[in-house]
Amino acid sequence: MLAGVVERLWVEFAASLERASVAEVVRTCRGYLAGVPAGALPELVERLAREELADRTRQPTEVEALLLVEHGLEAEGN
């Protein structure tokens, strides 16, 4: 049921993430939505997973990076 979700999201995020990472996020998001009616799951899982994947692959803006440096923190993934 969610194989199509994994495939669509992997195509979208293939430049930044491996397919296994995308599948893991989809599985995790499916778990978060355990009480949702089955008919709504594919769309809701895809939306939630897309947001999570976008957050994981987003690079900090220049201002965010400067603030991280100012506070002695490193940007995720750097």
N, C-alpha and C positions, 0 to 999 in steps of 0.2 A: 504494500500500500504506500509506503513512504520511499520506495526506491526511486520513483519519479521525482520526488522532492529532492532527494540527494543528488540525482543527476542534474537537475536544473540549477541547483545552487552551486554544484561543483563547476559547471560550465561558467557560471557567473563569477566565481571566486578562484578559478584555476590558476590565475597568475600569482596568487598570494598563498594559497593553501593546497595541501594534498587532499585527495578524495577521502582518505581515511579520517582526516580532521573534520571535514564537512559532515561525513556520516556520523561521527561522534557527537557533533553539535546537534544534528537532527535527532538522534536518539535521546539526548539529554532534554531537548525541548519537548519531545514526545512525552517524556516522563513528567515534566512540569504540567502538562495538560491532561493528566490522567483522568480527570473527572469530566472532560468535555465529551459531548456526544460524538460518536464515531463518524458521522457524516460531515462534521465540521473540522475534524482533525487535520486532514491534509492541508487545507488552506491556512489554518491557524498555526500549525507546526512550521509551515514554510515561511510565514510572515515573521514568527518569533525567531526562527533560525537565521533568516536573512538579517535581521537586526543584530543578532549576536555576532554573526560572521562579519558584518560591516564594522561593528565595534572593534573586533579583533584585528581587522586589517587596516583600520584608519590610522593614519599617521598624525601626530600632533601638529597643530598649526604652528607657525613661527612664534606667535605670542605664547602659546601653551608650552612650547619647548623652552623658551626663555624663562618662563615662570618655574618650570621644572628644574632648570639649571640653577636659578636663583635660590631655590629651596633645597638644593643639594640632592635632588631626585633625578632619576634617569627615566626617559620616556620608555614605555613598554616596547619591547622588541628592539631596543637600541642598546 
